[in-house]
Amino acid sequence: MAAGIVEYVKSFIEDLVKKIVDKPEEVSVQVSSTTKSVLVQIKSAKEDIGKIIGRHGRSIDSLKILTTVVKNTQFLGDKKDVFIEIIEDENTDFYNNKK
């Protein structure tokens, strides 16, 4: 059943995030599941990270809520918490220009 959740959540998040960003071809989503949680890791173009997070984190909070609702309706009785992370590339200008 965990494999079904992983694939379903990955497809759901990937579709939503690709509709939000300017460069959907650079969106990558990894999903893993443990006994207590579903971890979603999103990687995108650096200029699209702000769009995924949203003003005051509203967009990413909405993604978490929608993912939890979809998971709970498609996989009844599953009590796993959903966590969403944005993966930032450490080789960006921000990290390289620190002094």
Residue pairs with C-beta under 8 A, 6 or more apart in sequence:
1 75
1 78
2 33
4 75
5 33
5 38
5 71
5 75
5 78
5 80
6 31
6 32
6 33
6 38
7 31
8 70
8 71
8 74
8 75
9 31
9 38
9 40
9 67
9 70
9 71
9 82
10 29
10 30
10 31
10 40
12 66
12 67
12 70
13 29
13 31
13 40
13 42
13 63
13 67
13 84
14 27
14 29
16 63
16 66
17 24
17 27
17 29
17 42
17 44
17 52
17 63
18 24
18 27
20 48
20 51
20 52
20 59
21 27
21 44
21 45
21 48
21 51
21 52
22 45
22 47
22 48
22 51
23 44
23 45
23 47
23 48
26 44
26 45
26 48
27 42
27 43
27 44
27 48
28 42
28 43
28 44
29 40
29 41
29 42
29 43
30 40
30 41
30 43
31 38
31 39
31 40
31 41
32 38
32 39
32 41
33 39
33 80
34 80
35 80
36 80
36 81
37 80
37 81
37 82
37 83
38 67
38 71
38 80
38 81
38 82
38 83
39 83
39 85
40 67
40 82
40 83
40 84
40 85
41 84
41 85
41 87
42 52
42 84
42 85
42 86
42 87
43 86
43 87
43 89
44 52
44 86
46 88
46 89
46 92
49 86
49 88
51 59
52 59
52 60
52 63
52 86
53 59
53 60
53 86
54 60
54 61
54 62
60 84
60 86
63 84
64 82
64 83
64 84
67 82
67 84
68 81
68 82
71 78
71 80
71 82
72 78
